[in-house]
């Protein structure tokens, strides 16, 4: 599974290419295609999972100027995928599962400028500063 097209006209596509990391769909394929289409506007998220799928794709995201965050070890059922991304030095930060949605929202809003939003966990209004 991957993204085809340009930033303004992308589509999710399925393929029957050879498996990568012994699986299809593979995170590396998706991350590589998203990095090519969206460049520095990508936030990759690697969550609990087995194996090394995601490491090469995370490198593509970083090379394109994007960021990668991972689920932390304590909240992961299997820390294989996020753990290997972390061991490779490709993650920006690690978050518990119950904080990932809030962090993704914060980063998306921050990338679009300073905006207020409601914290999904505490329902408190937060101001996201622009750097």
C-alpha positions as a Markdown table, in Angstrom:
| # | Residue | x | y | z |
|---|---|---|---|---|
| 1 | Unk | 0.0 | 0.0 | 0.0 |
| 2 | Unk | 1.3 | 3.4 | -0.9 |
| 3 | Unk | 0.5 | 6.9 | -1.9 |
| 4 | Unk | 0.6 | 7.9 | -5.6 |
| 5 | Unk | 0.3 | 11.3 | -7.2 |
| 6 | Unk | 1.3 | 14.8 | -6.0 |
| 7 | Unk | 0.7 | 16.7 | -2.8 |
| 8 | Unk | -2.5 | 18.2 | -4.1 |
| 9 | Unk | -3.8 | 15.0 | -5.8 |
| 10 | Unk | -2.8 | 11.9 | -3.9 |
| 11 | Unk | -4.5 | 8.6 | -3.8 |
| 12 | Unk | -3.9 | 5.5 | -1.7 |
| 13 | Unk | -3.0 | 2.6 | -3.9 |
| 14 | Unk | -2.6 | -1.1 | -3.4 |
| 15 | Unk | -0.1 | -3.1 | -5.3 |
| 16 | Unk | 1.1 | -6.7 | -5.7 |
| 17 | Unk | 4.8 | -5.8 | -5.7 |
| 18 | Unk | 7.1 | -8.3 | -3.9 |
| 19 | Unk | 6.7 | -8.3 | -0.2 |
| 20 | Unk | 9.0 | -6.1 | 1.9 |
| 21 | Unk | 9.9 | -7.2 | 5.4 |
| 22 | Unk | 8.0 | -10.5 | 4.7 |
| 23 | Unk | 4.7 | -8.7 | 4.6 |
| 24 | Unk | 2.2 | -6.8 | 2.5 |
| 25 | Unk | 1.1 | -4.1 | 3.2 |
| 26 | Unk | 4.4 | -2.9 | 4.7 |
| 27 | Unk | 5.0 | 0.3 | 6.6 |
| 28 | Unk | 8.3 | 0.9 | 4.8 |
| 29 | Unk | 6.5 | 1.0 | 1.4 |
| 30 | Unk | 3.8 | 3.4 | 2.8 |
| 31 | Unk | 6.3 | 5.7 | 4.6 |
| 32 | Unk | 8.6 | 5.8 | 1.5 |
| 33 | Unk | 5.7 | 6.9 | -0.8 |
| 34 | Unk | 4.3 | 9.4 | 1.7 |
| 35 | Unk | 7.8 | 11.0 | 2.1 |
| 36 | Unk | 8.1 | 11.3 | -1.7 |
| 37 | Unk | 4.6 | 12.9 | -2.0 |
| 38 | Unk | 4.6 | 15.2 | 1.0 |
| 39 | Unk | 8.3 | 15.8 | 2.0 |
| 40 | Unk | 8.8 | 17.8 | 5.1 |
| 41 | Unk | 5.1 | 17.8 | 5.9 |
| 42 | Unk | 5.1 | 14.2 | 7.0 |
| 43 | Unk | 4.6 | 13.0 | 10.6 |
| 44 | Unk | 5.2 | 9.2 | 10.7 |
| 45 | Unk | 3.9 | 7.3 | 13.7 |
| 46 | Unk | 5.2 | 3.8 | 14.5 |
| 47 | Unk | 3.2 | 1.9 | 17.0 |
| 48 | Unk | 3.4 | -1.6 | 18.6 |
| 49 | Unk | 4.4 | -4.3 | 16.2 |
| 50 | Unk | 6.9 | -7.1 | 15.5 |
| 51 | Unk | 9.9 | -6.9 | 13.2 |
| 52 | Unk | 11.9 | -4.2 | 11.6 |
| 53 | Unk | 9.2 | -2.8 | 9.2 |
| 54 | Unk | 9.2 | 1.0 | 9.5 |
| 55 | Unk | 12.9 | 1.6 | 10.0 |
| 56 | Unk | 13.8 | 2.2 | 6.4 |
| 57 | Unk | 10.6 | 4.1 | 5.8 |
| 58 | Unk | 11.3 | 6.3 | 8.9 |
| 59 | Unk | 14.7 | 7.1 | 7.3 |
| 60 | Unk | 13.0 | 8.2 | 4.1 |
| 61 | Unk | 10.7 | 10.5 | 6.2 |
| 62 | Unk | 13.6 | 12.1 | 8.0 |
| 63 | Unk | 15.6 | 12.5 | 4.7 |
| 64 | Unk | 12.6 | 14.3 | 3.3 |
| 65 | Unk | 12.6 | 16.7 | 6.3 |
| 66 | Unk | 9.6 | 15.1 | 8.1 |
| 67 | Unk | 9.4 | 13.7 | 11.7 |
| 68 | Unk | 8.7 | 10.3 | 13.2 |
| 69 | Unk | 7.3 | 9.6 | 16.6 |
| 70 | Unk | 6.9 | 6.2 | 18.2 |
| 71 | Unk | 4.8 | 4.5 | 20.8 |
| 72 | Unk | 6.8 | 4.0 | 24.0 |
| 73 | Unk | 8.0 | 0.6 | 25.2 |
| 74 | Unk | 5.8 | 0.6 | 28.4 |
| 75 | Unk | 2.5 | 0.9 | 26.5 |
| 76 | Unk | 3.5 | -1.4 | 23.5 |
| 77 | Unk | 2.4 | -5.0 | 23.4 |
| 78 | Unk | 5.4 | -5.7 | 21.2 |
| 79 | Unk | 8.2 | -3.0 | 21.0 |
| 80 | Unk | 9.8 | -4.5 | 18.0 |
| 81 | Unk | 8.9 | -1.9 | 15.3 |
| 82 | Unk | 9.0 | 1.2 | 17.5 |
| 83 | Unk | 12.0 | -0.2 | 19.4 |
| 84 | Unk | 14.1 | -0.6 | 16.2 |
| 85 | Unk | 13.1 | 2.8 | 15.0 |
| 86 | Unk | 14.3 | 4.2 | 18.3 |
| 87 | Unk | 17.5 | 2.1 | 18.4 |
| 88 | Unk | 18.3 | 3.5 | 14.9 |
| 89 | Unk | 18.0 | 7.0 | 16.2 |
| 90 | Unk | 15.2 | 7.8 | 13.8 |
| 91 | Unk | 12.4 | 8.9 | 16.3 |
| 92 | Unk | 11.8 | 12.4 | 17.4 |
| 93 | Unk | 10.1 | 11.2 | 20.7 |
| 94 | Unk | 8.2 | 8.3 | 22.3 |
| 95 | Unk | 4.8 | 8.6 | 23.8 |
| 96 | Unk | 2.4 | 6.3 | 25.7 |
| 97 | Unk | -0.5 | 5.0 | 23.6 |
| 98 | Unk | -3.0 | 7.2 | 25.5 |
| 99 | Unk | -1.0 | 10.4 | 24.6 |
| 100 | Unk | -0.3 | 9.7 | 20.9 |
| 101 | Unk | -3.6 | 11.2 | 19.6 |
| 102 | Unk | -3.0 | 14.4 | 21.6 |
| 103 | Unk | 0.6 | 14.7 | 20.4 |
| 104 | Unk | -0.4 | 14.1 | 16.8 |
| 105 | Unk | -3.1 | 16.8 | 17.0 |
| 106 | Unk | -0.6 | 19.2 | 18.7 |
| 107 | Unk | 2.0 | 18.7 | 16.0 |
| 108 | Unk | -0.5 | 19.1 | 13.1 |
| 109 | Unk | -1.9 | 22.3 | 14.6 |
| 110 | Unk | 1.6 | 23.6 | 15.3 |
| 111 | Unk | 2.6 | 23.0 | 11.7 |
| 112 | Unk | -0.4 | 25.1 | 10.6 |
| 113 | Unk | 0.4 | 28.0 | 13.0 |
| 114 | Unk | -0.6 | 28.9 | 16.5 |
| 115 | Unk | -4.1 | 27.6 | 17.3 |
| 116 | Unk | -6.1 | 26.6 | 20.3 |
| 117 | Unk | -7.5 | 23.2 | 20.6 |
| 118 | Unk | -9.1 | 21.0 | 23.2 |
| 119 | Unk | -6.8 | 18.4 | 24.9 |
| 120 | Unk | -8.6 | 15.1 | 24.2 |
| 121 | Unk | -7.7 | 13.7 | 27.6 |
| 122 | Unk | -8.3 | 16.6 | 30.0 |
| 123 | Unk | -10.7 | 18.6 | 27.8 |
| 124 | Unk | -8.6 | 21.7 | 28.7 |
| 125 | Unk | -8.0 | 24.3 | 26.0 |
| 126 | Unk | -4.4 | 24.5 | 24.9 |
| 127 | Unk | -2.5 | 27.1 | 22.9 |
| 128 | Unk | 0.0 | 25.7 | 20.5 |
| 129 | Unk | 2.9 | 28.1 | 20.0 |
| 130 | Unk | 4.5 | 28.7 | 16.6 |
| 131 | Unk | 8.2 | 28.2 | 16.4 |
